[in-house]
Amino acid sequence: MVRRCELNVGEHQRFNESCEEYMTWYDTTTQTLQDLHNSTGTKEEVENRSSKLKVMGFELVQFKMNRVN
């Protein structure tokens, strides 16, 4: 019984850590998206923002894959 409770506590701690990690990622990503939402500027500026968005997409995939594994 005690062992089962210990396992549940461990699982809950890992869940909380995952939630905190997600919230940090979410806050950072939201701020970055707000910074990049402007579609005006020189061609280089727009291409730079586009590149950053592509990187963010890749990071999202990596984040999701890490959560599955």
WOGI-V508728 format. One record per residue. RES is the residue in three letters. SS is DSSP state (H for helix, E for strand, - for the rest). OMEGA is omega in whole degrees, -180 to 180 (none if undefined). D_FIRST is the distance of its C-alpha to the first C-alpha in whole Angstrom. Layout:
RES:SS:OMEGA:D_FIRST ; RES:SS:OMEGA:D_FIRST
This chain:
MET:-:-180:0 ; VAL:H:-180:4 ; ARG:H:179:5 ; ARG:H:178:5 ; CYS:H:178:6 ; GLU:H:178:9 ; LEU:H:179:10 ; ASN:H:179:11 ; VAL:H:178:12 ; GLY:H:178:14 ; GLU:H:-180:15 ; HIS:H:178:17 ; GLN:H:178:19 ; ARG:H:177:20 ; PHE:H:179:21 ; ASN:H:178:23 ; GLU:H:178:25 ; SER:H:178:26 ; CYS:H:179:27 ; GLU:H:178:29 ; GLU:H:179:30 ; TYR:H:-178:32 ; MET:H:176:33 ; THR:H:179:35 ; TRP:H:-178:36 ; TYR:H:180:37 ; ASP:H:179:39 ; THR:H:-179:41 ; THR:H:179:42 ; THR:H:179:43 ; GLN:H:179:45 ; THR:H:178:47 ; LEU:H:177:47 ; GLN:H:179:49 ; ASP:H:-174:51 ; LEU:H:-172:52 ; HIS:-:-179:53 ; ASN:-:-179:57 ; SER:-:178:59 ; THR:-:178:62 ; GLY:-:179:63 ; THR:-:179:65 ; LYS:H:-179:64 ; GLU:H:179:62 ; GLU:H:179:60 ; VAL:H:179:59 ; GLU:H:178:59 ; ASN:H:178:56 ; ARG:H:179:54 ; SER:H:178:54 ; SER:H:179:53 ; LYS:H:179:50 ; LEU:H:178:49 ; LYS:H:178:49 ; VAL:H:179:47 ; MET:H:177:44 ; GLY:H:178:44 ; PHE:H:179:43 ; GLU:H:178:41 ; LEU:H:178:39 ; VAL:H:179:39 ; GLN:H:180:37 ; PHE:H:-179:35 ; LYS:H:-180:34 ; MET:H:178:33 ; ASN:H:180:31 ; ARG:H:-179:29 ; VAL:H:-177:29 ; ASN:-:none:28
